[in-house]
Amino acid sequence: MKKRSITLIIWLMSIALIGVMAMQYYFIRESYKQKSQLFDEAVGASLAKVAGKIETQEVVDFVRIQQKSNQEQSRKDLEKQAALAKQVALQQRIQKLRNEQYDFEENYRAAEQQLRTGYPDAVEIENSFYETYIRRHQFIHLVRVYWNQEIDPNLQRVGTYVQVDATQPVKMVSSKDDSTRFIIGSFYIGEKYAYEFRTATLPPKSRSDIAFSIYELEKQLSLLQSQNLAKATNLMDTIVAIGGKTSGLVEDVAIGMELSKKPLGDRLKNQRAYLVPLIASELASRDIYSPFIVEIIDNTSRSVILDMQSVPNLKKDDKLTKYSTSLFQSDVGRPPGQLAILFPNKSEIIRDTMGYMLFPMAALLILLIGAFTYTLKIIFRQKKVSEMKTDFINNMTHEFKTPVATIMIASESLKDPEISADENRVNRLANIIYDENVRLGSHIERVLNIAKLEKENIKIERVNVHINDTVSDVLESMHLQLEKANGQLIIDLSAKEDLVTGDELHLSNVFFNLVDNAIKYSKEDPIITVKTTNLKGKIIVSVSDNGMGMTKDQQEKIFDQFYRIPTGNIHNVKGFGLGLSYVSDIIKRLNGKIQVKSEKDKGTQFDVTFPLKGNKLD
């Protein structure tokens, strides 16, 4: 693969990866904004509910106090108090039901928001339309989902929205429930009508049973207020009957204003103990479990009169997120105070709620980066292999060209009548042709052996082999080669146990390659040491030399196919870069292992380890 193509692939993959990261960032940012808004709404609703409960509890506490202090009053006053207490209880029940209805409607709004986030063009339909056309399959083909345009003649603008109707009127069927249903259409780009659609069902927008209960309780409250108004004998009784705020001491005009005139701290005196648990409970009902700080602020003095923490040692700083609501809003005039809560870690809370989506997105990003890195690694590796194969072909061409040229020259010489008449010259030329053919055959055999190893076609025998004898035979066959190189051979076959299970031919090739490399990669007269030793049920064959040695980087690559140690401008080292690859593969197939120790310009040592017969290699 050309360098230009590799650069183009890297650029395209980088652009794709950056695009995925940008899309993930945009999605996370928008999700964070939405979660932050929902968090603000949930905290605001919790504060409003707590403020309402505080005010209600104040009324209830005051009613109880007045009931205790007026036990000596007349029977008529007691009946009046009981009626007013019943009125307060009805108001509390109504407020509680309204809070439940609010929570239910809030859950619906969250579900609808989630649906419209995924399907912004979802269209709400009537339940009777759903029962008539969609649930009855014989009429579903009459449903039509299409884009419609609405033109504002004044502003001269065009608004586009999805609309649902039926192409043919059918007798309507009444709805079976009060669920909220939507139709989600699928459109081809540029097409007006949806090629298919599906429905989505959400819970009802509000609970009808709660609404009916509120209606019935309000009727009872209205009736009770009318009865109390009929029994009112003065202005204060009338105020109490309408508002239902107190139920005792109505004879005293000052009592009606007593609560609003009391200092804010005194009004909250009996409610401090359960204020933090109450807020924590309301937040927990909306899945918020973060620690917080509570403050009560007096609007008159603009000072904090109450400061509490949900957990110990929470510190205040400028990074706190503050939410507040008014206290005692039913008082005449300006509310006397504010209830505020401060969160020290709003961002962490929102991130925790987004954890379920952040983890798979991060995993996907890591997977893409890993795939990108692995692909580049494979590309560069293949490029390197391609270059090594090119070198191999060049070397093979050179190695084959020399004997072929020699054979051709010798053959042409034999055609000369003068030479053919000389028997000695003919024999010498015939020997040259024979030797070069043997050389060619050896090259071809080496290449074929590697091909067989790759295809798993090479035949490995499992017979008893004496390593010392095999090594001796190999060294004996290489005696002339060592003499030609002015080499010195040191032999120490001191292993007393040398019987292994293996293939004698391939083992001979292994040792031949190791000694041959020791000869070829020696800059000066080679000094080669071959020895065998025993170690814990194993035999180790060591072949060491005083040659050019290797760097650590070269040691990691010498067993790769086609790899040859560079020799600079010296080209006397022949070969294809297949020998050590063959050696490593054969040794592994015979359950052995090979290790190399080398130092640049000082020599190399190969240690080949085989388990003795009846033993296993550690």
C-alpha positions, 0 to 999 in steps of 0.5 A, a space after each residue: 500500500 502506498 504512503 499516500 493511500 495510508 495517509 488518506 486512510 488515517 485522515 478519513 478515520 481521524 475525521 470519522 472519529 472526531 465526528 463521533 466524538 463531536 456528536 457524543 459531546 453535543 448529545 451529552 451537553 444537551 442531555 445535561 441541560 435537560 437534566 439540569 432543568 428537570 432537577 431545578 423543577 423537582 427542587 422547586 416543587 419540593 420546596 413549594 410542597 414543604 412550604 405548604 406543609 409548614 403553613 398547614 402545620 402552623 394552622 394545625 398547631 394553633 388549632 390544637 393550642 386553642 382547643 386546649 386553652 378553650 376547654 372551659 368555653 361553652 358548648 356552642 363554641 366547642 361545636 364551632 371549633 369542631 366545625 372549623 377543625 373539620 373545615 381545616 381537615 377538609 382543606 388539608 385533604 384537598 391540598 394533599 390530593 392536589 399535591 398528589 395530582 401535581 406529582 402525577 401530572 409532573 411525571 406525565 410531563 417528564 414522560 412526554 418530554 422524554 418521548 418528544 426528545 426522541 420523536 419531536 414530531 409525535 402527534 397526540 390523538 384522541 382515544 376514540 380515534 385510536 379505538 375506532 381506526 387503529 385498534 380495529 385493524 379493518 380500518 387502520 388503512 384509513 389512517 393518514 399521517 402527513 405534513 401540513 402547512 399553516 400560513 399566517 396571513 399577517 406575518 406571512 410565515 409558513 408553519 409545518 407540522 405533522 397531522 393525523 386524520 382519516 380518509 373516510 369517516 367511520 362511526 366512532 367508538 368511545 374510548 376504553 381508558 384515559 391513557 394518552 396516545 401518540 402517533 409517530 410517523 416515518 417519512 422518506 426525505 421530501 415526501 409528504 405522507 408517512 410510509 408507516 406509523 406506530 403508536 406510543 402510549 403514555 399514562 393519563 395526564 391526570 388521575 380522574 379519581 383524584 380529580 373527582 375526590 377533590 371535586 367532592 371534597 370541595 363541595 363538602 368544604 363549600 357546604 361546611 363554609 356556608 354552615 359556618 357563615 350562617 352561624 357567624 355572630 361577628 366579623 372574626 367568626 366570618 373571617 374564620 369561616 371563610 379562611 378556616 385558619 383558626 378555630 378558637 378564641 374567635 371572640 377576641 379581635 386580636 387573635 385573627 392577626 396573631 399568627 402574622 404578627 408573631 416573629 418568624 423564628 417563633 412561628 417556626 419554633 415547633 417545626 425546626 426538628 423535622 424541617 430537614 427530614 421533611 425536605 429530604 423526604 420530598 427530594 427523595 420522592 423525586 429521586 434526589 438524594 444529595 446532601 444540602 444546607 437549609 436556610 430560613 431568611 427573615 425578609 424584614 431584617 434580610 438575615 439568616 435566622 436558621 441554618 441547618 445541614 442534612 449531613 455534618 461539615 458541609 461548607 458554604 462557598 460561592 459554588 453552591 446552587 441555591 433554590 428558595 421559596 416564600 414562607 406563609 404566602 397566605 399572610 396579608 401583605 409581603 411574605 415574612 420569610 423565605 425557605 432556601 436550600 443550597 446544594 454543594 454538588 449539583 453538577 455531580 448529582 446530574 452526572 450521576 443520573 447520566 451515568 447510565 448513558 456515559 458508560 456505554 458512550 465511553 465504552 463505544 469511544 474506547 472501542 472505536 479508538 482501539 479499532 482505529 489503533 489496531 487498524 493502523 497497526 495492521 496497516 503498518 505491519 502489512 506495509 512492513 511485511 510487503 517491504 520484507 517480501 519485496 526484499 525476499 523476492 530480490 534476494 531469491 532472484 539474486 540467489 537463483 540467478 547466480 547458479 542459473 547463469 553458471 549452469 548456462 555458461 557451463 552448458 554453452 561450454 560443453 557445446 564447444 567441440 574443443 572442450 567436449 573433446 577434453 574429458 577432464 574439462 567435461 567432467 569439471 563442467 559437469 560437476 559444476 552443473 551438478 553442484 549448481 543444481 544441488 544449490 538450486 534444489 536446496 533453495 527451492 526446498 527451503 522455500 517449500 518448507 516454509 510454505 508447508 509450515 504455513 499451510 500446516 502440510 509439513 509432516 513431522 515424525 515422532 521418533 526417538 532421536 539422540 541429540 548428541 549424535 544428531 548434532 555431531 552429524 550436522 557438524 561433521 557435514 559442515 566441516 568443509 564449510 568451516 574450513 573454507 571460512 577459516 573457522 574454529 569449532 569448539 564441541 562440548 557434548 557433555 549431556 549424559 541424557 540426550 534421548 528426545 521425541 522428534 523428527 531427525 531430519 528437521 532437527 538436523 535442519 534446525 542445528 544446520 541453520 544455527 551453525 550456518 548463521 554463526 558462520 555467515 554473520 561473523 566479521 572475522 574468522 568465526 569461533 563457534 562453540 556448540 555444547 549440550 547440557 542437562 537441566 531438570 529433565 531437559 536437554 539444552 543445545 547452545 550455539 554461540 559465536 563471536 560474530 556481529 551480534 544484535 541489538 534488542 530490537 533485532 532480537 525481537 524480529 529475527 524469528 519473523 519471516 523474511 527478516 534479515 539483520 542489516 549488514 550495511 554495505 556488506 553484501 556477502 551474507 546470502 539468504 532469504 530471511 527464512 531460516 530462523 523462522 523455520 527453526 522457531 516453528 519446528 522447535 515449537 512443533 517439537 514442544 521445545 523452545 529457543 532463546 537468544 542472547 546477544 550483544 552488539 559486536 560481541 557475538 550471539 548465543 542461541 539456546 534450544 531446549 527440548 524435554 527428554 523423552 517422558 518429560 514435559 517442558 515447563 
